[in-house]
Amino acid sequence: MEQTLKQYDAALEKCRDIFFKKTADYGTAWRILRPKSLTDQIFIKAQRIRTIEETGENKVGEDVQDEFVGIVNYCIMAQIQLDLTDADGMELPAEKAVELYESKAALTRDLMIKKNHDYGEAWRDMRVSSLTDLILMKILRIRQIEDNKGKTIMSEGIDANYMDMMNYALFALIRLNE
């Protein structure tokens, strides 16, 4: 587990660095996006990864790892958006955005530790393409929950699905760097 935490933290640090730099460049323009739009942004990235995995062609030239980083950061943005309202304002101070990012990243890391224990690090024996498929499946679940106006009968909520997708993307980053 110690190796996993070290690799997880390194992958998350790369995502965090990009988020912080883009926040410095663009502010929190992403605040205009509704959670549904963020779900669709994650879908676009995961679908691109799947297409590249299936065809072996990458015509845009951007690295698949960059798409997994984008998934991580969009998952955090989506979790933040679920908590904020229009009354919080569109533009957040950079310090507040960083604070919210760190909070959601810590919650998701804690969830990973618990699930990783219970599942015995099964992700290490999975193909990256399976992690991609799991992300796409979670997107479909989120869309269904969104269509049901956030109501579930016995399933996890939208936030838990965003955390799972974030962890799958971080696992994929770890696997791609091994």
N, CA and C atoms as an extended XYZ file, in Angstrom:
534
Properties=species:S:1:pos:R:3:atomname:S:1:resname:S:1:resid:I:1 pbc="F F F"
N         0.825       -1.206        0.000 N   MET     1
C         0.000        0.000        0.000 CA  MET     1
C         0.862        1.260        0.000 C   MET     1
N         2.027        1.176        0.612 N   GLU     2
C         2.914        2.340        0.658 CA  GLU     2
C         3.320        2.779       -0.747 C   GLU     2
N         3.612        1.811       -1.619 N   GLN     3
C         3.969        2.123       -3.002 CA  GLN     3
C         2.788        2.773       -3.715 C   GLN     3
N         1.603        2.249       -3.481 N   THR     4
C         0.405        2.812       -4.112 CA  THR     4
C         0.222        4.267       -3.700 C   THR     4
N         0.348        4.546       -2.411 N   LEU     5
C         0.175        5.931       -1.949 CA  LEU     5
C         1.205        6.857       -2.580 C   LEU     5
N         2.434        6.389       -2.692 N   LYS     6
C         3.487        7.207       -3.293 CA  LYS     6
C         3.173        7.479       -4.766 C   LYS     6
N         2.772        6.451       -5.498 N   GLN     7
C         2.440        6.617       -6.911 CA  GLN     7
C         1.180        7.458       -7.088 C   GLN     7
N         0.191        7.219       -6.258 N   TYR     8
C        -1.070        7.960       -6.315 CA  TYR     8
C        -0.795        9.440       -6.074 C   TYR     8
N        -0.033        9.737       -5.038 N   ASP     9
C         0.265       11.130       -4.705 CA  ASP     9
C         1.051       11.815       -5.816 C   ASP     9
N         1.966       11.087       -6.464 N   ALA    10
C         2.737       11.660       -7.565 CA  ALA    10
C         1.829       11.960       -8.759 C   ALA    10
N         0.922       11.034       -9.083 N   ALA    11
C        -0.009       11.257      -10.191 CA  ALA    11
C        -0.939       12.423       -9.875 C   ALA    11
N        -1.430       12.467       -8.641 N   LEU    12
C        -2.314       13.554       -8.236 CA  LEU    12
C        -1.585       14.889       -8.258 C   LEU    12
N        -0.318       14.897       -7.896 N   GLU    13
C         0.463       16.131       -7.904 CA  GLU    13
C         0.552       16.711       -9.314 C   GLU    13
N         0.704       15.841      -10.312 N   LYS    14
C         0.738       16.303      -11.703 CA  LYS    14
C        -0.595       16.965      -12.059 C   LYS    14
N        -1.697       16.349      -11.653 N   CYS    15
C        -3.029       16.898      -11.920 CA  CYS    15
C        -3.215       18.222      -11.197 C   CYS    15
N        -2.823       18.248       -9.952 N   ARG    16
C        -2.946       19.446       -9.117 CA  ARG    16
C        -2.168       20.604       -9.738 C   ARG    16
N        -0.941       20.338      -10.169 N   ASP    17
C        -0.085       21.365      -10.759 CA  ASP    17
C        -0.754       21.984      -11.987 C   ASP    17
N        -1.324       21.149      -12.828 N   ILE    18
C        -1.998       21.647      -14.033 CA  ILE    18
C        -3.232       22.463      -13.648 C   ILE    18
N        -4.015       21.974      -12.690 N   PHE    19
C        -5.195       22.709      -12.245 CA  PHE    19
C        -4.799       24.089      -11.718 C   PHE    19
N        -3.767       24.135      -10.879 N   PHE    20
C        -3.350       25.412      -10.289 CA  PHE    20
C        -2.852       26.374      -11.362 C   PHE    20
N        -2.084       25.875      -12.323 N   LYS    21
C        -1.571       26.740      -13.387 CA  LYS    21
C        -2.702       27.243      -14.272 C   LYS    21
N        -3.662       26.388      -14.595 N   LYS    22
C        -4.787       26.820      -15.417 CA  LYS    22
C        -5.674       27.795      -14.642 C   LYS    22
N        -5.771       27.616      -13.332 N   THR    23
C        -6.530       28.569      -12.521 CA  THR    23
C        -5.849       29.934      -12.555 C   THR    23
N        -4.520       29.942      -12.528 N   ALA    24
C        -3.788       31.209      -12.629 CA  ALA    24
C        -4.029       31.864      -13.992 C   ALA    24
N        -4.093       31.048      -15.045 N   ASP    25
C        -4.295       31.577      -16.403 CA  ASP    25
C        -5.737       32.007      -16.672 C   ASP    25
N        -6.695       31.156      -16.274 N   TYR    26
C        -8.095       31.351      -16.667 CA  TYR    26
C        -9.031       31.727      -15.532 C   TYR    26
N        -8.534       31.708      -14.305 N   GLY    27
C        -9.434       31.898      -13.182 CA  GLY    27
C       -10.307       30.664      -13.039 C   GLY    27
N       -11.508       30.849      -12.564 N   THR    28
C       -12.423       29.712      -12.390 CA  THR    28
C       -13.560       29.800      -13.412 C   THR    28
N       -13.182       30.001      -14.669 N   ALA    29
C       -14.163       30.062      -15.754 CA  ALA    29
C       -15.019       28.797      -15.811 C   ALA    29
N       -14.472       27.679      -15.336 N   TRP    30
C       -15.217       26.413      -15.309 CA  TRP    30
C       -16.461       26.484      -14.429 C   TRP    30
N       -16.543       27.501      -13.571 N   ARG    31
C       -17.719       27.640      -12.698 CA  ARG    31
C       -19.004       27.854      -13.497 C   ARG    31
N       -18.877       28.289      -14.744 N   ILE    32
C       -20.067       28.499      -15.572 CA  ILE    32
C       -20.690       27.164      -15.994 C   ILE    32
N       -19.902       26.096      -15.941 N   LEU    33
C       -20.382       24.781      -16.369 CA  LEU    33
C       -21.259       24.143      -15.299 C   LEU    33
N       -22.399       23.679      -15.724 N   ARG    34
C       -23.265       22.911      -14.832 CA  ARG    34
C       -22.664       21.518      -14.656 C   ARG    34
N       -23.010       20.819      -13.575 N   PRO    35
C       -22.473       19.460      -13.401 CA  PRO    35
C       -22.703       18.564      -14.627 C   PRO    35
N       -23.851       18.686      -15.285 N   LYS    36
C       -24.115       17.887      -16.481 CA  LYS    36
C       -23.074       18.157      -17.565 C   LYS    36
N       -22.690       19.412      -17.710 N   SER    37
C       -21.682       19.765      -18.714 CA  SER    37
C       -20.315       19.201      -18.345 C   SER    37
N       -20.012       19.192      -17.065 N   LEU    38
C       -18.748       18.602      -16.624 CA  LEU    38
C       -18.749       17.093      -16.855 C   LEU    38
N       -19.901       16.459      -16.629 N   THR    39
C       -20.030       15.030      -16.936 CA  THR    39
C       -19.746       14.794      -18.414 C   THR    39
N       -20.268       15.659      -19.267 N   ASP    40
C       -20.029       15.512      -20.705 CA  ASP    40
C       -18.572       15.772      -21.070 C   ASP    40
N       -17.912       16.676      -20.381 N   GLN    41
C       -16.482       16.906      -20.628 CA  GLN    41
C       -15.670       15.649      -20.283 C   GLN    41
N       -16.031       15.015      -19.189 N   ILE    42
C       -15.355       13.765      -18.799 CA  ILE    42
C       -15.628       12.692      -19.852 C   ILE    42
N       -16.873       12.642      -20.324 N   PHE    43
C       -17.232       11.683      -21.372 CA  PHE    43
C       -16.364       11.883      -22.617 C   PHE    43
N       -16.223       13.119      -23.052 N   ILE    44
C       -15.423       13.415      -24.249 CA  ILE    44
C       -14.003       12.893      -24.078 C   ILE    44
N       -13.409       13.139      -22.935 N   LYS    45
C       -12.037       12.695      -22.691 CA  LYS    45
C       -11.950       11.169      -22.654 C   LYS    45
N       -12.878       10.530      -21.948 N   ALA    46
C       -12.849        9.066      -21.855 CA  ALA    46
C       -13.130        8.426      -23.216 C   ALA    46
N       -14.040        9.010      -23.981 N   GLN    47
C       -14.337        8.469      -25.303 CA  GLN    47
C       -13.127        8.586      -26.222 C   GLN    47
N       -12.398        9.687      -26.134 N   ARG    48
C       -11.174        9.857      -26.941 CA  ARG    48
C       -10.149        8.797      -26.560 C   ARG    48
N        -9.987        8.567      -25.266 N   ILE    49
C        -9.046        7.532      -24.821 CA  ILE    49
C        -9.452        6.179      -25.400 C   ILE    49
N       -10.731        5.865      -25.307 N   ARG    50
C       -11.213        4.567      -25.798 CA  ARG    50
C       -10.995        4.429      -27.304 C   ARG    50
N       -11.265        5.493      -28.039 N   THR    51
C       -11.044        5.454      -29.487 CA  THR    51
C        -9.576        5.189      -29.805 C   THR    51
N        -8.682        5.859      -29.120 N   ILE    52
C        -7.241        5.652      -29.335 CA  ILE    52
C        -6.846        4.239      -28.939 C   ILE    52
N        -7.393        3.741      -27.830 N   GLU    53
C        -7.091        2.365      -27.406 CA  GLU    53
C        -7.550        1.358      -28.466 C   GLU    53
N        -8.705        1.600      -29.060 N   GLU    54
C        -9.265        0.655      -30.026 CA  GLU    54
C        -8.611        0.749      -31.399 C   GLU    54
N        -8.287        1.965      -31.827 N   THR    55
C        -7.744        2.134      -33.179 CA  THR    55
C        -6.220        2.144      -33.214 C   THR    55
N        -5.619        2.485      -32.084 N   GLY    56
C        -4.161        2.619      -32.063 CA  GLY    56
C        -3.676        3.896      -32.730 C   GLY    56
N        -4.605        4.742      -33.151 N   GLU    57
C        -4.251        5.995      -33.815 CA  GLU    57
C        -4.553        7.187      -32.922 C   GLU    57
N        -3.649        8.135      -32.939 N   ASN    58
C        -3.807        9.370      -32.183 CA  ASN    58
C        -3.518       10.508      -33.149 C   ASN    58
N        -4.549       11.008      -33.812 N   LYS    59
C        -4.364       12.022      -34.849 CA  LYS    59
C        -4.183       13.430      -34.282 C   LYS    59
N        -4.702       13.688      -33.092 N   VAL    60
C        -4.547       15.007      -32.478 CA  VAL    60
C        -3.139       15.179      -31.939 C   VAL    60
N        -2.563       14.085      -31.457 N   GLY    61
C        -1.192       14.119      -30.965 CA  GLY    61
C        -1.064       14.347      -29.476 C   GLY    61
N        -2.138       14.767      -28.826 N   GLU    62
C        -2.073       14.949      -27.372 CA  GLU    62
C        -2.026       13.583      -26.709 C   GLU    62
N        -1.211       13.471      -25.691 N   ASP    63
C        -0.983       12.220      -24.992 CA  ASP    63
C        -2.253       11.754      -24.264 C   ASP    63
N        -2.486       10.445      -24.256 N   VAL    64
C        -3.614        9.869      -23.531 CA  VAL    64
C        -3.510       10.197      -22.043 C   VAL    64
N        -2.294       10.258      -21.530 N   GLN    65
C        -2.124       10.599      -20.113 CA  GLN    65
C        -2.710       11.972      -19.810 C   GLN    65
N        -2.578       12.897      -20.754 N   ASP    66
C        -3.158       14.231      -20.557 CA  ASP    66
C        -4.680       14.159      -20.425 C   ASP    66
N        -5.290       13.219      -21.137 N   GLU    67
C        -6.742       13.053      -21.041 CA  GLU    67
C        -7.141       12.505      -19.673 C   GLU    67
N        -6.345       11.573      -19.139 N   PHE    68
C        -6.637       11.068      -17.795 CA  PHE    68
C        -6.457       12.181      -16.757 C   PHE    68
N        -5.451       13.029      -16.941 N   VAL    69
C        -5.276       14.187      -16.047 CA  VAL    69
C        -6.510       15.079      -16.131 C   VAL    69
N        -7.000       15.305      -17.336 N   GLY    70
C        -8.202       16.115      -17.509 CA  GLY    70
C        -9.404       15.506      -16.805 C   GLY    70
N        -9.525       14.179      -16.872 N   ILE    71
C       -10.625       13.502      -16.185 CA  ILE    71
C       -10.539       13.749      -14.682 C   ILE    71
N        -9.343       13.610      -14.119 N   VAL    72
C        -9.158       13.855      -12.686 CA  VAL    72
C        -9.613       15.269      -12.340 C   VAL    72
N        -9.137       16.238      -13.087 N   ASN    73
C        -9.452       17.627      -12.752 CA  ASN    73
C       -10.923       17.972      -12.990 C   ASN    73
N       -11.520       17.440      -14.035 N   TYR    74
C       -12.947       17.668      -14.244 CA  TYR    74
C       -13.777       17.001      -13.145 C   TYR    74
N       -13.327       15.840      -12.663 N   CYS    75
C       -14.050       15.184      -11.559 CA  CYS    75
C       -14.019       16.051      -10.303 C   CYS    75
N       -12.894       16.673      -10.045 N   ILE    76
C       -12.815       17.557       -8.876 CA  ILE    76
C       -13.681       18.797       -9.095 C   ILE    76
N       -13.620       19.378      -10.284 N   MET    77
C       -14.467       20.539      -10.573 CA  MET    77
C       -15.940       20.179      -10.388 C   MET    77
N       -16.321       19.011      -10.868 N   ALA    78
C       -17.721       18.582      -10.748 CA  ALA    78
C       -18.116       18.419       -9.289 C   ALA    78
N       -17.242       17.823       -8.483 N   GLN    79
C       -17.544       17.678       -7.059 CA  GLN    79
C       -17.704       19.046       -6.399 C   GLN    79
N       -16.855       19.984       -6.772 N   ILE    80
C       -16.953       21.345       -6.227 CA  ILE    80
C       -18.277       21.979       -6.658 C   ILE    80
N       -18.619       21.825       -7.933 N   GLN    81
C       -19.856       22.419       -8.442 CA  GLN    81
C       -21.090       21.876       -7.732 C   GLN    81
N       -21.037       20.598       -7.344 N   LEU    82
C       -22.182       20.020       -6.623 CA  LEU    82
C       -22.410       20.721       -5.285 C   LEU    82
N       -21.352       21.252       -4.702 N   ASP    83
C       -21.445       21.913       -3.395 CA  ASP    83
C       -21.751       23.407       -3.476 C   ASP    83
N       -21.383       24.045       -4.586 N   LEU    84
C       -21.542       25.491       -4.705 CA  LEU    84
C       -22.846       25.841       -5.406 C   LEU    84
N       -23.265       27.070       -5.222 N   THR    85
C       -24.457       27.581       -5.892 CA  THR    85
C       -24.078       28.842       -6.654 C   THR    85
N       -25.012       29.379       -7.396 N   ASP    86
C       -24.769       30.636       -8.098 CA  ASP    86
C       -24.447       31.762       -7.119 C   ASP    86
N       -24.963       31.657       -5.906 N   ALA    87
C       -24.714       32.686       -4.892 CA  ALA    87
C       -23.237       32.753       -4.503 C   ALA    87
N       -22.495       31.670       -4.752 N   ASP    88
C       -21.060       31.663       -4.445 CA  ASP    88
C       -20.255       32.453       -5.465 C   ASP    88
N       -20.891       32.865       -6.537 N   GLY    89
C       -20.209       33.656       -7.557 CA  GLY    89
C       -19.503       32.777       -8.574 C   GLY    89
N       -19.358       33.312       -9.762 N   MET    90
C       -18.695       32.557      -10.833 CA  MET    90
C       -17.190       32.537      -10.635 C   MET    90
N       -16.641       33.652      -10.247 N   GLU    91
C       -15.181       33.733      -10.103 CA  GLU    91
C       -14.809       33.560       -8.633 C   GLU    91
N       -14.104       32.479       -8.374 N   LEU    92
C       -13.612       32.231       -7.022 CA  LEU    92
C       -12.192       32.755       -6.904 C   LEU    92
N       -11.816       33.288       -5.758 N   PRO    93
C       -10.410       33.631       -5.566 CA  PRO    93
C        -9.562       32.371       -5.729 C   PRO    93
N        -8.372       32.521       -6.282 N   ALA    94
C        -7.496       31.373       -6.533 CA  ALA    94
C        -7.279       30.562       -5.262 C   ALA    94
N        -7.124       31.247       -4.121 N   GLU    95
C        -6.896       30.545       -2.855 CA  GLU    95
C        -8.078       29.658       -2.491 C   GLU    95
N        -9.289       30.140       -2.758 N   LYS    96
C       -10.496       29.367       -2.467 CA  LYS    96
C       -10.587       28.160       -3.405 C   LYS    96
N       -10.269       28.353       -4.677 N   ALA    97
C       -10.291       27.245       -5.636 CA  ALA    97
C        -9.293       26.162       -5.221 C   ALA    97
N        -8.120       26.586       -4.789 N   VAL    98
C        -7.092       25.641       -4.333 CA  VAL    98
C        -7.571       24.899       -3.089 C   VAL    98
N        -8.166       25.620       -2.165 N   GLU    99
C        -8.689       25.012       -0.932 CA  GLU    99
C        -9.761       23.962       -1.247 C   GLU    99
N       -10.672       24.301       -2.140 N   LEU   100
C       -11.725       23.368       -2.524 CA  LEU   100
C       -11.148       22.152       -3.258 C   LEU   100
N       -10.175       22.387       -4.125 N   TYR   101
C        -9.511       21.296       -4.842 CA  TYR   101
C        -8.875       20.337       -3.842 C   TYR   101
N        -8.125       20.887       -2.905 N   GLU   102
C        -7.433       20.054       -1.911 CA  GLU   102
C        -8.420       19.250       -1.067 C   GLU   102
N        -9.528       19.858       -0.723 N   SER   103
C       -10.539       19.181        0.081 CA  SER   103
C       -11.116       17.981       -0.668 C   SER   103
N       -11.501       18.188       -1.932 N   LYS   104
C       -12.077       17.097       -2.730 CA  LYS   104
C       -11.024       16.032       -3.031 C   LYS   104
N        -9.798       16.440       -3.270 N   ALA   105
C        -8.725       15.472       -3.530 CA  ALA   105
C        -8.478       14.604       -2.298 C   ALA   105
N        -8.518       15.206       -1.123 N   ALA   106
C        -8.296       14.449        0.116 CA  ALA   106
C        -9.428       13.453        0.366 C   ALA   106
N       -10.667       13.875        0.143 N   LEU   107
C       -11.806       12.960        0.318 CA  LEU   107
C       -11.714       11.772       -0.641 C   LEU   107
N       -11.332       12.058       -1.868 N   THR   108
C       -11.234       11.002       -2.882 CA  THR   108
C       -10.065       10.068       -2.573 C   THR   108
N        -8.977       10.608       -2.086 N   ARG   109
C        -7.823        9.782       -1.693 CA  ARG   109
C        -8.205        8.869       -0.531 C   ARG   109
N        -8.927        9.401        0.437 N   ASP   110
C        -9.379        8.585        1.573 CA  ASP   110
C       -10.272        7.433        1.109 C   ASP   110
N       -11.164        7.727        0.157 N   LEU   111
C       -12.021        6.678       -0.391 CA  LEU   111
C       -11.178        5.605       -1.090 C   LEU   111
N       -10.177        6.046       -1.847 N   MET   112
C        -9.291        5.101       -2.528 CA  MET   112
C        -8.618        4.177       -1.532 C   MET   112
N        -8.126        4.710       -0.433 N   ILE   113
C        -7.437        3.891        0.573 CA  ILE   113
C        -8.367        2.805        1.102 C   ILE   113
N        -9.599        3.168        1.409 N   LYS   114
C       -10.568        2.192        1.929 CA  LYS   114
C       -10.896        1.123        0.897 C   LYS   114
N       -11.209        1.556       -0.330 N   LYS   115
C       -11.573        0.591       -1.364 CA  LYS   115
C       -10.366       -0.252       -1.782 C   LYS   115
N        -9.207        0.381       -1.840 N   ASN   116
C        -8.005       -0.358       -2.230 CA  ASN   116
C        -7.715       -1.470       -1.225 C   ASN   116
N        -7.957       -1.199        0.033 N   HIS   117
C        -7.785       -2.232        1.060 CA  HIS   117
C        -8.755       -3.382        0.826 C   HIS   117
N       -10.030       -3.044        0.664 N   ASP   118
C       -11.065       -4.067        0.527 CA  ASP   118
C       -10.931       -4.880       -0.760 C   ASP   118
N       -10.478       -4.234       -1.836 N   TYR   119
C       -10.363       -4.924       -3.122 CA  TYR   119
C        -8.971       -5.514       -3.364 C   TYR   119
N        -8.054       -5.342       -2.419 N   GLY   120
C        -6.734       -5.949       -2.538 CA  GLY   120
C        -5.938       -5.483       -3.749 C   GLY   120
N        -6.031       -4.208       -4.052 N   GLU   121
C        -5.299       -3.615       -5.173 CA  GLU   121
C        -5.561       -4.335       -6.498 C   GLU   121
N        -6.789       -4.752       -6.707 N   ALA   122
C        -7.156       -5.458       -7.943 CA  ALA   122
C        -6.842       -4.636       -9.192 C   ALA   122
N        -6.887       -3.326       -9.079 N   TRP   123
C        -6.630       -2.453      -10.227 CA  TRP   123
C        -5.252       -2.682      -10.829 C   TRP   123
N        -4.315       -3.146      -10.024 N   ARG   124
C        -2.947       -3.383      -10.534 CA  ARG   124
C        -2.922       -4.499      -11.580 C   ARG   124
N        -3.897       -5.398      -11.538 N   ASP   125
C        -3.966       -6.495      -12.500 CA  ASP   125
C        -4.944       -6.210      -13.640 C   ASP   125
N        -5.506       -5.021      -13.641 N   MET   126
C        -6.464       -4.654      -14.688 CA  MET   126
C        -5.746       -3.978      -15.851 C   MET   126
N        -6.341       -4.095      -17.004 N   ARG   127
C        -5.857       -3.377      -18.180 CA  ARG   127
C        -6.294       -1.919      -18.070 C   ARG   127
N        -5.484       -1.025      -18.621 N   VAL   128
C        -5.858        0.393      -18.644 CA  VAL   128
C        -7.172        0.560      -19.408 C   VAL   128
N        -7.359       -0.238      -20.449 N   SER   129
C        -8.606       -0.146      -21.220 CA  SER   129
C        -9.824       -0.486      -20.368 C   SER   129
N        -9.670       -1.383      -19.401 N   SER   130
C       -10.787       -1.689      -18.493 CA  SER   130
C       -11.082       -0.507      -17.583 C   SER   130
N       -10.047        0.196      -17.150 N   LEU   131
C       -10.256        1.402      -16.338 CA  LEU   131
C       -10.995        2.458      -17.161 C   LEU   131
N       -10.644        2.565      -18.433 N   THR   132
C       -11.353        3.488      -19.328 CA  THR   132
C       -12.830        3.112      -19.412 C   THR   132
N       -13.098        1.816      -19.588 N   ASP   133
C       -14.486        1.362      -19.680 CA  ASP   133
C       -15.253        1.620      -18.388 C   ASP   133
N       -14.593        1.441      -17.252 N   LEU   134
C       -15.252        1.720      -15.970 CA  LEU   134
C       -15.610        3.194      -15.840 C   LEU   134
N       -14.733        4.057      -16.328 N   ILE   135
C       -15.021        5.496      -16.315 CA  ILE   135
C       -16.248        5.780      -17.185 C   ILE   135
N       -16.273        5.192      -18.374 N   LEU   136
C       -17.425        5.399      -19.260 CA  LEU   136
C       -18.712        4.867      -18.632 C   LEU   136
N       -18.635        3.722      -17.958 N   MET   137
C       -19.815        3.175      -17.291 CA  MET   137
C       -20.299        4.128      -16.191 C   MET   137
N       -19.374        4.668      -15.410 N   LYS   138
C       -19.752        5.606      -14.352 CA  LYS   138
C       -20.395        6.859      -14.941 C   LYS   138
N       -19.914        7.298      -16.107 N   ILE   139
C       -20.527        8.448      -16.768 CA  ILE   139
C       -21.975        8.146      -17.110 C   ILE   139
N       -22.224        6.954      -17.642 N   LEU   140
C       -23.605        6.577      -17.969 CA  LEU   140
C       -24.469        6.529      -16.709 C   LEU   140
N       -23.905        6.047      -15.611 N   ARG   141
C       -24.649        6.040      -14.341 CA  ARG   141
C       -24.978        7.460      -13.895 C   ARG   141
N       -23.978        8.335      -13.969 N   ILE   142
C       -24.198        9.726      -13.563 CA  ILE   142
C       -25.282       10.363      -14.428 C   ILE   142
N       -25.213       10.135      -15.732 N   ARG   143
C       -26.228       10.707      -16.619 CA  ARG   143
C       -27.626       10.229      -16.223 C   ARG   143
N       -27.743        8.951      -15.871 N   GLN   144
C       -29.044        8.431      -15.464 CA  GLN   144
C       -29.509        9.097      -14.169 C   GLN   144
N       -28.600        9.253      -13.226 N   ILE   145
C       -28.944        9.919      -11.964 CA  ILE   145
C       -29.321       11.380      -12.237 C   ILE   145
N       -28.569       12.043      -13.119 N   GLU   146
C       -28.901       13.424      -13.479 CA  GLU   146
C       -30.286       13.499      -14.109 C   GLU   146
N       -30.587       12.533      -14.993 N   ASP   147
C       -31.909       12.501      -15.621 CA  ASP   147
C       -33.012       12.264      -14.590 C   ASP   147
N       -32.669       11.584      -13.492 N   ASN   148
C       -33.615       11.338      -12.395 CA  ASN   148
C       -33.583       12.464      -11.357 C   ASN   148
N       -33.021       13.608      -11.762 N   LYS   149
C       -32.942       14.793      -10.894 CA  LYS   149
C       -32.187       14.518       -9.590 C   LYS   149
N       -31.171       13.653       -9.681 N   GLY   150
C       -30.303       13.376       -8.537 CA  GLY   150
C       -30.820       12.321       -7.577 C   GLY   150
N       -31.987       11.802       -7.842 N   LYS   151
C       -32.586       10.831       -6.925 CA  LYS   151
C       -32.138        9.415       -7.286 C   LYS   151
N       -31.813        8.648       -6.244 N   THR   152
C       -31.491        7.230       -6.407 CA  THR   152
C       -32.303        6.440       -5.382 C   THR   152
N       -32.514        5.184       -5.657 N   ILE   153
C       -33.249        4.325       -4.732 CA  ILE   153
C       -32.286        3.646       -3.768 C   ILE   153
N       -31.207        3.082       -4.327 N   MET   154
C       -30.256        2.411       -3.451 CA  MET   154
C       -28.811        2.598       -3.895 C   MET   154
N       -28.596        3.380       -4.905 N   SER   155
C       -27.266        3.552       -5.466 CA  SER   155
C       -26.536        4.725       -4.821 C   SER   155
N       -25.207        4.721       -5.023 N   GLU   156
C       -24.402        5.851       -4.580 CA  GLU   156
C       -24.845        7.095       -5.340 C   GLU   156
N       -24.533        8.231       -4.795 N   GLY   157
C       -24.890        9.478       -5.451 CA  GLY   157
C       -23.890        9.866       -6.519 C   GLY   157
N       -24.148       10.989       -7.130 N   ILE   158
C       -23.294       11.489       -8.203 CA  ILE   158
C       -21.878       11.730       -7.705 C   ILE   158
N       -21.734       12.317       -6.518 N   ASP   159
C       -20.409       12.641       -6.003 CA  ASP   159
C       -19.536       11.394       -5.853 C   ASP   159
N       -20.106       10.290       -5.391 N   ALA   160
C       -19.347        9.046       -5.232 CA  ALA   160
C       -18.872        8.525       -6.585 C   ALA   160
N       -19.685        8.694       -7.607 N   ASN   161
C       -19.291        8.258       -8.951 CA  ASN   161
C       -18.155        9.121       -9.496 C   ASN   161
N       -18.199       10.430       -9.226 N   TYR   162
C       -17.085       11.289       -9.634 CA  TYR   162
C       -15.792       10.862       -8.925 C   TYR   162
N       -15.894       10.523       -7.644 N   MET   163
C       -14.707       10.077       -6.915 CA  MET   163
C       -14.161        8.776       -7.488 C   MET   163
N       -15.044        7.845       -7.816 N   ASP   164
C       -14.590        6.585       -8.408 CA  ASP   164
C       -13.898        6.834       -9.746 C   ASP   164
N       -14.480        7.687      -10.587 N   MET   165
C       -13.860        7.975      -11.889 CA  MET   165
C       -12.496        8.624      -11.708 C   MET   165
N       -12.401        9.513      -10.749 N   MET   166
C       -11.125       10.158      -10.477 CA  MET   166
C       -10.089        9.114      -10.070 C   MET   166
N       -10.484        8.200       -9.193 N   ASN   167
C        -9.541        7.164       -8.770 CA  ASN   167
C        -9.164        6.238       -9.918 C   ASN   167
N       -10.119        5.878      -10.780 N   TYR   168
C        -9.790        5.051      -11.942 CA  TYR   168
C        -8.793        5.771      -12.847 C   TYR   168
N        -8.986        7.068      -13.048 N   ALA   169
C        -8.071        7.838      -13.897 CA  ALA   169
C        -6.676        7.901      -13.269 C   ALA   169
N        -6.610        8.069      -11.964 N   LEU   170
C        -5.310        8.084      -11.291 CA  LEU   170
C        -4.643        6.712      -11.369 C   LEU   170
N        -5.423        5.644      -11.232 N   PHE   171
C        -4.865        4.296      -11.391 CA  PHE   171
C        -4.319        4.120      -12.810 C   PHE   171
N        -5.046        4.619      -13.800 N   ALA   172
C        -4.573        4.520      -15.187 CA  ALA   172
C        -3.256        5.280      -15.361 C   ALA   172
N        -3.159        6.461      -14.769 N   LEU   173
C        -1.908        7.216      -14.846 CA  LEU   173
C        -0.751        6.437      -14.219 C   LEU   173
N        -1.024        5.811      -13.089 N   ILE   174
C         0.011        4.990      -12.439 CA  ILE   174
C         0.425        3.847      -13.356 C   ILE   174
N        -0.562        3.135      -13.884 N   ARG   175
C        -0.273        1.983      -14.755 CA  ARG   175
C         0.503        2.403      -16.000 C   ARG   175
N         0.136        3.539      -16.590 N   LEU   176
C         0.815        4.006      -17.801 CA  LEU   176
C         2.255        4.423      -17.521 C   LEU   176
N         2.551        4.765      -16.291 N   ASN   177
C         3.917        5.181      -15.932 CA  ASN   177
C         4.778        4.067      -15.387 C   ASN   177
N         4.208        2.872      -15.254 N   GLU   178
C         4.983        1.746      -14.724 CA  GLU   178
C         5.778        1.083      -15.830 C   GLU   178
